[in-house]
Amino acid sequence: MHKELEQGGLKQLNMTLFPGQIDLMVFDLDQVKVLASAVRNRVYWSFTAEEPISASDVSRDLGKSAQTIHYHVNELLRVGLIIPVSTRKRHARLEKLFVRTGVQVRDMGEDGTPEYNFYRQKAFAAMMRTITRESAMMYELMEHEKSVHDFSAYLRVVKRLSRSQADSFRKRMADLLIEISQSKASPEEPQVHVVMCMRPSTAQSRHWADEWNVEVGKMEPDVIDAEE
């Protein structure tokens, strides 16, 4: 039976599988700085919390050189974003296998400092670049096999919500992600990347900026987007 925890207003479950893992990781400043790199962000999200893989696996999956991936893996290790959990012999060489340290991860929310928020937005922009790349590859594959679309979903609405409605919806999204993370499938099944996002609209943010007499737009992706 899973032990339920409450942290940050979101229900958490005891789902660790390996020594050194934690149920929930809240990214600190050093970690969001590391994730602000577009390539490093892709490397990090190549790892999961339950399937140990090696740096060479990531190199093959991302189409990057082994030397590049090893460098970024070492940076992820340095700030504690991934942990080694086992080894595997491949081609007469012993290689380490890693998983994400946090089974579930999130940022500091409203507690982030201006510096933290700057790098948090860079990391978010880097992740959006990955999603754009994933979408492009999917559409290319659909030209050959339309069933690829069965593993895709994109829904977007613009709606006015009260604070309590937004809080309820955010918790329901988190619970759905927990449900997905608990689901079981064989290693041969397709891997998908699930992202849930809710933000104030551009119009709403500008309305608040005018009301509170603050400047916004300094951290938009075209300004802070990380280089490959």
C-alpha positions in Angstrom: 0.0 0.0 0.0 1.3 3.4 -0.9 1.9 6.0 1.8 0.3 9.2 0.8 2.1 12.5 1.5 1.1 16.1 1.2 3.7 18.5 0.0 3.2 21.8 -1.9 -0.6 21.2 -1.9 -0.1 18.2 -4.2 -0.7 14.5 -3.2 2.6 12.5 -3.3 3.1 8.8 -3.1 5.9 6.7 -1.8 7.1 5.2 -5.2 10.8 5.0 -4.9 12.4 1.9 -6.5 16.1 2.4 -5.8 18.3 3.3 -2.9 19.0 7.0 -2.9 15.8 7.9 -4.7 13.3 10.3 -3.2 9.6 10.6 -3.7 9.6 14.3 -4.5 12.5 16.5 -5.7 12.0 20.3 -5.5 14.6 21.7 -7.9 17.1 24.1 -6.2 19.0 27.0 -7.8 22.0 24.9 -8.9 19.7 22.3 -10.5 17.6 24.8 -12.5 20.8 26.4 -13.7 22.0 23.0 -15.0 18.6 22.4 -16.7 18.7 25.8 -18.4 21.0 24.2 -21.0 18.9 23.0 -23.9 21.0 19.9 -24.5 21.3 19.1 -20.8 17.6 19.5 -20.4 17.1 16.9 -23.1 19.6 14.6 -21.5 17.9 14.9 -18.1 14.4 14.1 -19.5 15.9 11.1 -21.3 16.2 9.4 -17.9 13.2 8.0 -16.0 12.7 7.1 -12.4 12.1 3.4 -13.1 14.2 2.2 -16.1 17.9 2.4 -15.6 19.8 3.5 -18.7 23.4 4.4 -19.6 25.0 7.5 -21.0 25.5 5.5 -24.2 21.8 4.8 -24.4 21.1 8.5 -24.2 23.8 9.2 -26.8 22.1 6.8 -29.2 18.6 8.1 -28.5 19.4 11.8 -28.9 21.9 11.4 -31.8 24.7 13.2 -29.9 28.3 12.2 -29.4 29.2 10.0 -26.5 31.7 12.6 -25.3 29.0 15.3 -25.2 26.5 13.1 -23.4 29.0 12.0 -20.8 29.9 15.6 -20.0 26.2 16.5 -19.4 25.6 13.3 -17.5 28.4 14.3 -15.1 26.8 17.7 -14.6 23.5 16.1 -13.8 25.3 13.9 -11.3 27.1 16.8 -9.8 23.9 18.6 -8.8 22.1 15.4 -7.7 19.5 15.2 -10.5 20.3 11.6 -11.4 21.9 8.7 -9.4 23.8 5.5 -10.5 21.9 2.4 -9.5 23.6 -0.5 -11.3 26.1 -1.5 -14.0 25.9 -3.4 -17.2 28.6 -5.1 -19.3 28.4 -4.1 -23.0 31.1 -4.9 -25.6 33.6 -6.0 -22.9 33.1 -2.6 -21.1 31.3 -2.0 -17.8 28.9 1.0 -18.0 26.9 2.6 -15.2 23.1 2.8 -15.4 21.2 5.8 -14.0 17.7 6.9 -13.0 16.3 10.2 -12.0 16.8 11.0 -8.3 13.3 12.3 -7.8 10.4 10.0 -8.8 8.3 13.2 -9.0 9.9 16.6 -9.6 8.7 20.2 -9.4 10.1 23.7 -8.9 9.9 26.0 -5.9 6.6 27.5 -7.1 5.9 31.0 -5.6 9.0 30.7 -3.3 11.5 31.2 -6.2 13.9 34.2 -6.1 14.3 36.5 -9.2 17.5 34.6 -10.1 15.8 31.3 -9.6 12.9 32.4 -11.8 15.2 33.5 -14.5 16.9 30.1 -14.8 13.5 28.3 -14.2 12.2 30.1 -17.3 15.3 29.2 -19.3 14.8 25.5 -18.3 11.1 25.8 -19.3 12.0 27.2 -22.7 14.6 24.4 -23.2 11.9 21.8 -22.4 9.5 23.5 -24.9 12.2 23.2 -27.6 12.3 19.4 -26.8 8.6 19.2 -27.2 8.7 21.1 -30.5 11.4 18.6 -31.7 9.3 15.7 -30.6 6.3 17.0 -32.5 8.2 17.6 -35.7 9.6 14.0 -35.6 6.1 12.6 -34.9 4.6 14.5 -37.9 7.4 13.1 -40.1 6.7 9.6 -38.9 3.0 10.0 -39.5 3.7 10.3 -43.2 4.7 6.6 -43.1 2.5 5.3 -40.2 -0.5 7.3 -39.1 -1.0 5.2 -36.0 1.9 7.2 -34.4 -0.8 9.8 -33.7 -2.4 7.4 -31.2 0.4 8.4 -28.8 -0.2 12.1 -29.2 -2.6 14.6 -27.5 -2.8 18.4 -27.6 -5.7 20.3 -26.0 -5.8 24.0 -25.2 -8.5 26.2 -23.8 -8.6 29.8 -22.6 -10.9 30.1 -19.7 -11.6 32.4 -16.7 -11.1 30.6 -13.4 -11.4 31.6 -9.8 -8.4 30.9 -7.5 -10.2 27.9 -6.0 -11.0 26.5 -9.4 -7.4 26.9 -10.6 -6.1 25.2 -7.4 -8.6 22.3 -7.8 -7.7 21.9 -11.5 -3.9 22.0 -10.8 -4.3 19.2 -8.1 -6.4 17.1 -10.5 -3.7 17.4 -13.2 -1.1 16.3 -10.6 -3.2 13.3 -9.6 -3.5 12.3 -13.2 0.3 12.5 -13.7 0.7 10.3 -10.5 -1.8 7.8 -12.0 0.2 7.7 -15.3 3.5 7.3 -13.4 2.0 4.3 -11.5 0.9 2.5 -14.6 2.8 -0.6 -15.6 3.9 -1.6 -19.1 6.7 -3.7 -20.6 9.9 -2.1 -21.8 8.9 -2.9 -25.3 5.9 -0.5 -25.2 6.3 3.0 -26.8 7.6 5.7 -24.5 5.7 9.0 -24.3 6.4 12.4 -22.9 3.5 13.8 -20.9 3.5 17.5 -19.9 0.7 19.4 -18.3 0.8 23.2 -18.2 -1.5 26.0 -16.9 -0.5 29.6 -17.1 -2.2 33.0 -16.9 -2.9 34.2 -20.5 -0.7 36.9 -22.0 -3.6 39.3 -21.8 -4.1 38.5 -18.1 -0.4 38.9 -17.3 -0.4 42.3 -19.0 -3.5 43.4 -17.1 -1.9 42.5 -13.8 1.3 44.2 -14.9 -0.6 47.4 -15.6 -2.5 47.1 -12.3 0.6 46.6 -10.2 2.8 48.9 -12.3 5.5 46.3 -13.0 7.4 45.4 -16.2 6.9 42.0 -17.8 8.4 40.3 -20.9 12.0 40.4 -19.8 12.2 36.5 -19.7 10.4 35.6 -22.9 11.9 32.6 -24.8 13.4 34.6 -27.7 15.5 36.6 -25.1 16.6 33.8 -22.8 16.4 30.6 -25.0 19.4 28.4 -24.3 21.8 27.5 -27.1 22.3 24.0 -28.2 
